[in-house]
Amino acid sequence: MAEQENADQYLKRRVTTGCYNVDVSNPNDIWRSETVLLFYLPTFAAQVAFMLLSTRVLYYLLKPLNQPRLVSEILMGILISPELFGSSALSEVLTPLKSILTTETISYVGLIYSVFLAGLDMNFDTILGARKKATRISIAGVLIPMVFGGLIYALALNMFKGPSDYWANFNTPKAFMFWALILSVTGFPMVSHILADLKLLYTGLGRVALTTAMISDFYNWVMFALLVPFAINGASAIYSVLSTIVYVLFCFVVIRPYLVEIIVHKTTQNEWDNNGLFFVVMGAYASALVTDLLGTHPVVGALVYGIMIPRGKFTHLLIEKSEDFGVVYLAPLFFGSCGIRLRAIYVIKTQGLGLVLFILFLSFVPKILSTVIATQFYGMSVLDGVSIGLLMNTKGILPILMLNNAWDKQVSSNFITLVVCFHEWT
């Protein structure tokens, strides 16, 4: 009985119901809401300004450690969480309960655009024409960590402190699948930036690592689109997955040839203006809407649309003109909210920093082991295999997105989320 009470207390700490008043100023039968200008717009402007300034400062402080911008955004969310920041007048301005739903909705606009840019970074022709070496290393770097991921997750469940009834909620096939998928992820944009910073991009090792990361990232997104719906909705997801496959095939077989022809023609004639670029960007959100309606996830459509766009001068122009809109202003709100809901201090207090670091260390091993084994078949040294393995351990947006889905469905715990966030920082 005492253990059941403790489990109930754990669940109460994890799930909190918030209530607030809404003053409807335009009552009618169609639309009921408050005046946006009185509360939501000033609050949103304050949140964007604070996250933009604070994450930029934190990013430059962490620059000697070669940490990506994503790390500073999640870390800032942890720093302004109630556990550290406390309940104050400033927290009421930055994170009022009333604004959570609105802020989260708008932040997804930035997330979708960030994934669209990730699709632009992928070169589909390079993936299809990749050599066997990079392809086989990437396959080993995806499949072996998935197998070991289940074993590590089972070990972590046995080592968790707290009521067994509480942790039984996460001892499910869905939780194992999420953890296995997360361990297999490699963030191609992150690897590209690391290699560029280290001036290894055009070396032999850098080219192998970059191609391997691109192929791995592509496989990871495919698994996200195909397996995560089953992890969330069970067997009923088969219809969503099949319809999404049909949509993707339609995009590449029917839409892409026309899209490429238009983009190449307008780029050659130098006819692009802001209106034309706007319609191209809106295509990413239209594609995201389609995959959302099909039952997978909006980011899948944005990624597919990004991959469809041909590389070259137009890609650089599009990124230069519109990157700040999603990546700089809106995406930090999403990753900051992930840091707020992480409850890092609570996890470290209840589970201990040692356990977190131990599971973190184990989560690095499968990628390194798989790449060392795969590279031995191509005569590469163990040191090169370890180097590629460390680079393949670099995560990105996808694990955070997976954890966010798992958290919303109460499949993942704070502990697992914290381990993955630590993985982003190492």
PEDAVEN-V746415 format. One record per backbone hydrogen bond with DSSP energy under -1.0 kcal/mol. NH is the residue of the N-H (numbers start at 1). CO is the residue of the C=O. E is the energy in kcal/mol with one decimal. If there is no record, write none. Layout:
nh=<NH/NH>
co=<CO/CO>
e=<E/E>
This chain:
nh=<5/6/7/8/9/10/11/12/13/14/15/25/38/41/43/44/45/46/47/48/49/50/51/52/53/54/55/56/57/58/59/60/61/62/65/66/67/72/73/74/75/76/77/78/79/80/81/84/85/86/92/93/94/95/99/100/103/104/105/106/107/108/109/111/112/113/114/115/116/117/118/119/120/121/122/127/128/129/135/136/137/138/139/140/141/143/144/146/147/148/149/150/151/152/153/154/155/156/157/158/159/160/167/168/169/170/172/176/177/178/179/180/181/182/183/184/185/187/191/192/193/194/195/196/197/198/200/203/207/208/209/210/211/212/213/214/215/216/217/218/219/220/221/222/223/224/225/226/227/231/232/233/234/237/238/241/242/243/244/245/246/247/248/249/250/251/252/253/254/255/256/259/260/261/262/263/264/265/266/267/268/269/271/277/278/279/280/281/282/283/284/286/287/288/289/290/291/292/293/294/296/300/302/303/304/305/306/307/308/309/316/317/318/319/320/321/322/323/327/329/331/333/335/336/337/338/339/340/341/347/348/349/350/351/352/356/357/358/359/360/361/362/363/364/368/369/370/371/372/373/374/375/376/378/379/380/385/386/387/388/389/390/391/392/394/401/402/403/404/405/406/407/408/409/410/411/417/418/419/420/421/422/423/424>
co=<1/2/3/4/5/6/7/8/9/10/11/33/35/36/39/40/41/42/43/44/45/46/47/48/49/50/51/52/53/54/55/56/57/58/62/63/62/68/69/70/71/72/73/74/75/76/78/81/81/82/88/89/90/91/96/97/99/100/101/102/103/104/106/107/108/109/110/111/112/113/114/115/116/117/118/123/124/125/131/132/133/134/135/136/137/139/140/142/143/144/145/146/147/148/149/150/151/152/153/154/155/156/163/164/166/167/170/172/173/174/175/176/177/178/179/180/182/394/187/188/189/190/191/192/193/194/195/200/203/204/205/206/207/208/209/210/211/212/213/214/215/216/217/218/219/220/221/222/223/227/228/229/230/234/235/237/238/239/240/241/242/243/244/245/246/247/248/249/250/250/251/255/256/257/258/259/260/261/262/263/264/265/266/273/274/275/276/277/278/279/281/282/283/284/285/286/287/288/289/290/291/297/298/299/300/301/302/303/304/305/312/313/314/315/316/317/318/319/323/324/326/330/331/332/333/334/335/336/337/343/344/345/346/347/348/352/353/354/355/356/357/358/359/361/364/365/366/367/368/369/370/371/372/375/376/375/381/382/383/384/385/386/387/388/391/397/398/399/400/401/402/403/404/405/407/406/413/414/415/416/417/418/419/420>
e=<-2.1/-2.2/-2.2/-2.2/-2.2/-2.3/-2.3/-2.3/-2.1/-1.7/-2.7/-1.5/-1.1/-2.5/-2.2/-2.6/-2.5/-2.2/-2.4/-2.6/-2.4/-2.5/-2.7/-2.5/-2.2/-3.0/-2.1/-1.2/-2.1/-2.6/-2.5/-1.8/-1.8/-1.9/-1.6/-2.2/-1.1/-1.0/-1.8/-2.1/-2.7/-1.9/-1.5/-1.8/-2.2/-1.7/-1.1/-1.2/-3.4/-1.1/-1.7/-1.1/-2.5/-2.7/-1.4/-1.1/-2.9/-2.7/-2.0/-2.3/-2.6/-1.3/-1.1/-2.0/-2.7/-1.7/-2.2/-2.2/-2.1/-2.1/-1.7/-2.1/-1.7/-1.8/-1.0/-2.0/-2.3/-2.0/-2.0/-3.0/-2.3/-2.3/-2.3/-2.4/-2.3/-2.8/-1.6/-1.1/-1.7/-2.5/-2.2/-1.2/-1.1/-2.6/-2.3/-2.1/-2.2/-2.5/-2.2/-1.5/-1.1/-1.1/-1.7/-1.6/-1.4/-1.5/-1.2/-2.1/-2.4/-2.3/-2.3/-2.5/-2.5/-2.5/-2.1/-1.1/-1.2/-3.1/-2.3/-2.6/-2.1/-2.4/-2.6/-2.0/-2.5/-2.2/-2.9/-1.3/-2.5/-1.9/-2.6/-2.7/-2.3/-2.5/-2.5/-2.3/-2.4/-2.6/-2.7/-2.1/-2.5/-2.6/-2.2/-2.0/-2.5/-2.3/-2.2/-2.1/-3.3/-2.1/-1.7/-3.1/-1.8/-1.8/-1.8/-2.6/-2.4/-2.2/-2.0/-2.3/-2.1/-2.1/-2.6/-2.4/-2.3/-2.3/-2.2/-2.6/-2.3/-1.6/-3.0/-2.5/-3.1/-2.0/-2.3/-2.5/-2.7/-2.1/-2.6/-2.3/-2.4/-2.2/-2.9/-2.2/-2.2/-1.9/-1.7/-2.4/-2.5/-1.1/-1.2/-2.3/-2.4/-2.0/-2.2/-1.8/-2.0/-1.9/-2.4/-1.8/-2.1/-1.2/-1.6/-2.5/-2.4/-2.2/-2.1/-2.4/-1.8/-1.0/-1.6/-2.1/-2.8/-2.4/-2.4/-2.0/-1.9/-2.1/-2.2/-1.7/-3.1/-1.2/-2.1/-2.5/-1.9/-1.6/-1.8/-1.9/-2.2/-2.0/-2.5/-2.3/-2.2/-2.9/-1.6/-1.5/-2.6/-2.2/-2.4/-2.0/-2.5/-2.3/-1.9/-1.1/-1.5/-3.0/-2.6/-2.2/-2.3/-2.2/-2.3/-2.7/-1.2/-1.4/-1.2/-1.9/-2.1/-2.7/-2.4/-2.6/-2.3/-2.6/-2.0/-2.6/-1.7/-2.2/-2.7/-2.7/-2.2/-2.0/-2.7/-2.9/-2.2/-1.7/-1.6/-3.5/-1.8/-2.5/-2.3/-2.1/-2.2/-2.6/-2.0/-1.5>
